[in-house]
Amino acid sequence: MASEISHAVVALAIGKAIGKSIGWRAVPARFWWLSVICSVLPDVDVLGFALGIEYGDLLGHRGLTHSLCFALVVSLAVVRMQFPEAALGSQSWWRLIAHFFLVTASHGFLDAMTNGGLGVAFFSPFDNSRYFLPWRPVEVSPIGLAGFFTPHGAQVLASELMWIWIPVGLAALAVGTYRRLASGRFP
């Protein structure tokens, strides 16, 4: 898996790209908190290890909670419960659904870019087959905080800096620059 830090970085970048398009004067703090929570939520499945759930099971690590179906259910629930002001079917409702779907689904895609584990069950619960992306440059992250205070933890963070944080930062910069140019507010 990618580290929780990287999942949060990607969520914040997606939020930066989508947040202002929802029509708010100021993006509410709950939008940012929920974005980060949704980005790391799929890893709730690691609790299954303590319950004897096997890695490759439906409820195992990178199983159901890493699926596109889970991302859709989470996005619908978050928008319904936390953004009731967004009228069902409105433009802002659809943008919020898209945002929280992308933020939650990004977790599985980042994990599918790592060089470890069994892959991601993108199509669970309908198909529990595990997949990786064809390009897997990200060093797999340790489970738990202690693993980051090792040489391997430093390798993971360096890998994520190169393959996740810098590209995401450049993409966010490009989106911001485009918006400034399009609105005539440059430099």
C-alpha positions in Angstrom: 0.0 0.0 0.0 1.0 3.6 -0.3 1.4 5.5 3.0 -1.6 7.3 4.5 0.3 10.5 4.0 0.4 10.0 0.2 -3.3 9.1 0.2 -4.0 12.4 2.0 -1.8 14.4 -0.3 -3.7 13.1 -3.3 -7.1 13.8 -1.7 -6.1 17.4 -1.0 -4.9 17.9 -4.6 -8.2 16.5 -5.9 -10.0 18.8 -3.5 -8.0 21.7 -4.7 -9.0 20.9 -8.3 -12.7 20.3 -7.6 -13.5 22.3 -4.4 -14.1 25.7 -5.9 -16.2 24.3 -8.8 -18.9 23.3 -6.4 -20.0 26.9 -6.0 -19.0 27.8 -2.5 -17.6 31.2 -1.6 -15.2 29.4 0.7 -14.6 25.7 0.8 -15.8 24.5 4.2 -13.4 22.8 6.5 -15.5 19.6 6.6 -14.9 19.2 2.9 -11.1 18.9 3.5 -11.4 16.7 6.6 -13.8 14.3 4.9 -11.6 14.3 1.8 -8.6 13.1 3.9 -10.8 10.6 5.8 -12.2 9.1 2.7 -8.7 8.8 1.1 -7.5 6.6 4.0 -10.8 4.9 4.9 -10.1 1.9 2.6 -7.3 0.8 4.9 -9.9 0.1 7.7 -9.6 -3.4 6.3 -6.2 -3.9 8.1 -8.3 -4.4 11.3 -9.3 -7.7 9.7 -5.8 -9.1 10.4 -6.6 -9.0 14.1 -9.9 -10.8 13.5 -8.3 -13.6 11.5 -9.4 -12.4 8.1 -7.0 -13.6 5.5 -5.3 -11.0 3.2 -6.9 -12.4 0.0 -10.4 -12.7 1.4 -13.3 -10.5 0.3 -12.9 -8.5 3.5 -9.1 -8.9 3.5 -6.6 -6.1 2.9 -7.1 -4.5 -0.5 -10.4 -6.3 -0.9 -13.9 -4.9 -0.8 -12.9 -1.6 0.9 -10.5 -0.8 -2.0 -13.1 -1.4 -4.7 -14.9 1.0 -7.0 -18.2 -0.1 -5.5 -17.1 0.8 -2.0 -15.9 4.2 -3.3 -19.3 4.9 -4.8 -21.2 3.9 -1.7 -18.9 6.0 0.5 -19.3 9.0 -1.8 -23.1 8.7 -1.8 -23.2 8.4 2.0 -20.8 11.3 2.7 -22.7 13.7 0.4 -26.1 12.6 1.8 -25.0 12.9 5.4 -22.5 15.8 5.4 -23.7 18.0 2.5 -27.6 18.0 2.7 -27.6 21.5 1.2 -26.6 20.0 -2.1 -29.9 19.2 -3.8 -30.2 15.6 -5.1 -29.2 15.6 -8.8 -28.0 19.2 -8.8 -24.6 20.2 -10.4 -23.1 20.7 -6.9 -24.4 17.3 -5.8 -22.8 15.6 -8.8 -19.5 17.4 -8.3 -19.5 16.3 -4.6 -20.3 12.7 -5.6 -17.5 12.8 -8.2 -15.0 14.3 -5.7 -15.6 11.8 -2.9 -15.7 8.9 -5.4 -12.3 10.0 -6.8 -10.8 10.6 -3.4 -11.9 7.2 -2.1 -11.1 5.3 -5.4 -7.7 7.0 -5.6 -6.6 4.8 -2.6 -6.9 1.6 -4.6 -5.1 3.1 -7.6 -2.2 4.3 -5.5 -2.0 0.9 -3.9 -2.1 -0.8 -7.3 1.0 1.3 -8.2 3.1 -0.3 -5.4 5.6 -3.2 -5.8 4.1 -5.4 -3.1 1.0 -7.1 -1.8 -1.6 -9.2 -3.7 -3.1 -6.5 -5.8 -6.4 -4.6 -5.5 -9.9 -6.0 -5.8 -11.2 -3.1 -7.9 -14.4 -5.0 -8.9 -15.3 -6.5 -5.5 -17.9 -7.6 -4.4 -18.7 -8.9 -7.9 -15.2 -10.2 -8.6 -12.5 -10.6 -5.9 -9.7 -10.9 -8.5 -6.7 -8.7 -7.5 -5.0 -6.3 -10.0 -2.0 -4.1 -10.2 -1.4 -1.3 -12.6 1.1 -2.2 -15.4 3.5 0.4 -14.0 4.4 -0.1 -10.3 7.2 2.3 -9.3 6.0 3.0 -5.7 7.8 1.1 -2.9 5.1 -0.7 -0.8 4.5 1.0 2.6 4.8 -0.8 5.9 1.6 -1.3 7.8 1.9 0.7 11.0 3.8 3.7 12.1 6.9 1.9 13.5 7.9 0.7 10.0 8.6 4.3 8.9 11.4 4.6 11.4 13.6 2.1 9.5 15.7 2.3 6.4 12.8 0.7 4.5 10.5 3.5 5.7 12.9 6.1 4.4 12.9 4.3 1.0 9.1 4.3 1.0 8.9 8.0 1.7 11.6 8.8 -1.0 9.7 6.7 -3.5 6.4 8.4 -2.7 8.0 11.8 -2.9 9.3 11.0 -6.4 6.3 9.1 -7.8 3.3 10.7 -6.0 4.0 14.0 -4.1 6.0 15.8 -6.8 3.6 14.8 -9.7 0.6 15.6 -7.7 2.1 19.0 -6.7 2.9 19.8 -10.3 -0.6 18.9 -11.4 -2.1 21.1 -8.6 0.2 23.9 -9.7 -0.9 23.5 -13.4 -4.6 23.5 -12.4 -4.1 26.7 -10.3 -2.1 28.4 -13.1 -4.8 27.4 -15.7 -7.5 28.8 -13.5 -5.6 32.1 -13.0 -5.0 32.5 -16.7 -8.6 31.6 -17.6 -10.0 34.2 -15.1 -7.5 36.9 -16.1 -5.9 37.0 -12.6 -2.3 36.2 -13.7 0.4 36.8 -12.4 
